[in-house]
Each structure stands twice: as C-alpha cells, then as structure tokens.
C-alpha cells in the first residue's frame, strides 16, 4: 500500500475509504483489507490523514468490477507498482476508447486484459 502523487491522484474521479468499500460490498472492513492483501483490490494512502482508499470505479452494484482482479494480476506480473496500475487504469486509451477502468465497468474486460498482456511483450 502506497501513497500516490498529485498527478495520479487527479486521474481518479472518486475514492472510497475501506469502510465505504465494505458497506458497498456488504462485508466487514477486515474482509476488504484481506481483498487488498490478496491483490483483488488495490488501495493507496491519500489525504492529510493518509487514510487507505480505493478508487470508487472499482466497485459497481455491490461487487468488485468484473475483470478487475485479473487485470490487476496481469499488471502486477508485468512489474507494475500500485501507483503505476492506477495510472494505467485511469489514463485514457484512444484505442478502447476511454480509460481501461471505464472499459472494465462497461464489461469490455477482454480488451483491457489484451492490452495489459501486450505490456509484457
């Protein structure tokens, strides 16, 4: 879990604290911490209190966005840091179109994973 710089922080339109994520997923905060530890979600420290937060775009309809966990695994395997993962997921890609995070929310995960796999080549 890392603290991000202002440039990357500005890419993400909304953030959720771990208790907010727990509420949206209908689980305990300890479970959310476990999801972060397991790599199913990523969290960073931000704000003046350095509170752990997750991009709000990762949660949709009471679930983790479909395809996110696999994409995070691919990026991690490519050697990306948490900060680099967030930057990649929230930077516009004209070939998608939109950002990889938007594409995942729109159930276009195959295209996102294809691009993540291409990063390793």
Secondary structure, DSSP 8 states (H G I E B T S, - for coil): -EE--HHHHHH-S-EEEHHHHHHHHTS-HHHHHHHHHHTSS--EEETTTTEEEEEGGGEETTEE-TTHHHHHHHHHHTT--HHHHHHHHTSB-TTTSSBHHHHHHTT-HHHHHHHHHHTT-
